[in-house]
Amino acid sequence: MDQNKQKVLIRIKGTTKQEGESDEVIELVTQGEMYKKRKSNYIMYKESEVSGLEGTTTTLKIEGDKISIIRLGTMNSHMTFEKGKKSYNMYSTPYGEMTLSICTQDININYNQEHDPTNIYVDYNVEIQGLMAARNILDIQVKH
């Protein structure tokens, strides 16, 4: 088991598009760690007040063309993205649990020569409790 943690700089740009509203864009640049375990790549970082998730640690687990985003701390969630598939996830908030449905439109992961992910692009539709629907685009760049 190779758990060689490397310090990385992570740039995350999240865009939310809702019908009839202007796009909401959040950008976050933070330091984190990347490591490999079995056949997966992991990228971990601590959220800040910029994302509204202070006190939460986010882990991206990348296995082939499947990505999981696991958040633990003040907010707990586990979201899975796989192109063309719909997944249901529980989302814990201070106000209770909600069901999220995620339908992944597209995933694109670029790797460097060491097979470390350098750019992760995820385009997905999300529905919360069947009420609010939005299209989200995550563009994540990882630099050593």
N, C-alpha and C positions, 0 to 999 in steps of 0.2 A: 504494500500500500504506500503510494507516494503522496506524502502530504507536505511537499515543499511549498511553503507559503511565500508568495512574492508580493511586494508592495506594488500597487497599481494606482493610477489616476483614472477616475471614472467620470465621464461626462454623460449625463442623462438628459435627454430632451423628450418631454412628454407633451403630446398635443391631443386635446379633447375637442371633438367636433360634435355639436348638437344642432339639430335642425332649427333654423331660424335664429341662431345665436352666433356671435363671432367666436372664432377658435380661441381656446384657452391654452396657453403654452407655459409650461413650467420647465425651467432649466436648473440643473443641479450639477455642480462639479465638486467631487469629494475624493478623499483617499480611501482605499480599501485594500483587500487582499484577494489574491487569486491562487487557487491550488487545484490539483487533479486528484481524484480518488476513483479508483477502478476505471470505468470508461467515461466518466463525467468530468466536466470542468465546473468549478464553483467560483463565484465572485461574491464577496461579502463586503458590506459597508454599513455604517451607522447612519440612520436618517437624521435630519436636522430640522430646525423650525421652518426652513425654506419649504420643505415638502409637507409640513404640517404633521409629521410623524416622529417628532423628537422622542427619544427613548425607545425606538424600535430598531432592530437590526434586520437588514434585508439580505437575503441570500438568493442569488440566481444560480440555478442548477441547469446546466446545459448538457443534454444527452442527445447527440445526433441533431435532428431537427425538432427536438422537443425541448421546451423551456419551462421551468417551474420558477415562480417567484414566491419565496417563503418569507413571511414577515413575523417576527416574534418580539414581544415587548409590550409597549402601551397599546399597540394594535396588532392583532394576530390574523393572518390570512395565508391561504395557500392557493395560488392560481396556477393553472397549467395551460400552456399554449402549444397547440399542435395544428399545423395548417389543415384547413378544411374540416376540423372537428369542433364539436361544441362540448364544453365542460361546465359542470356546476360546482360552485365552491361556496363554502360558508365564509362569511366576512364578519368578524367580531368587532363591535364598536362599543363605546361606553354606553350606548343606548340599547344594546342587545345585538342579536345575530340576524344577519340578512343573507338571503341567497343571491349569489351572483351567477349569471350565466354568461359564459364567454364563448364567442364564436370567432375563431382565428381565421382571418382572411389570408394572411401572408406572413412568412417568417424567412428571414435571410440572415445567415451567420457567416461572417468572414473570419478566417483564421490566418495566423502568421506561420512561419516555417516550423515553429515548435508545436504547432497545432493548438495554440492558445487563441481563444476568441478575441478579436480586435474590434469588431463592429457587429452589433446585434440590432436587427430591425424587426419589429413586431407590429402588425396592423391587425387590430381586432375590434369587434363590436362587443359591448358589454351592456347587460340589462340587470338592473337591481330590482329584485322582488317583482319582476315583470312590469315595473312602473316606468322607471327612467331608462332610456336607451341612449347610448352615445357610441361614437366611433373613436377609438384611441389609437394613437401611433406612438410607439416607444422607439427611440433611436439612442442606442447606448454605445459609446466609444470607450475602449479600454486601452490605456497606454502604460508601458513599463517605465 
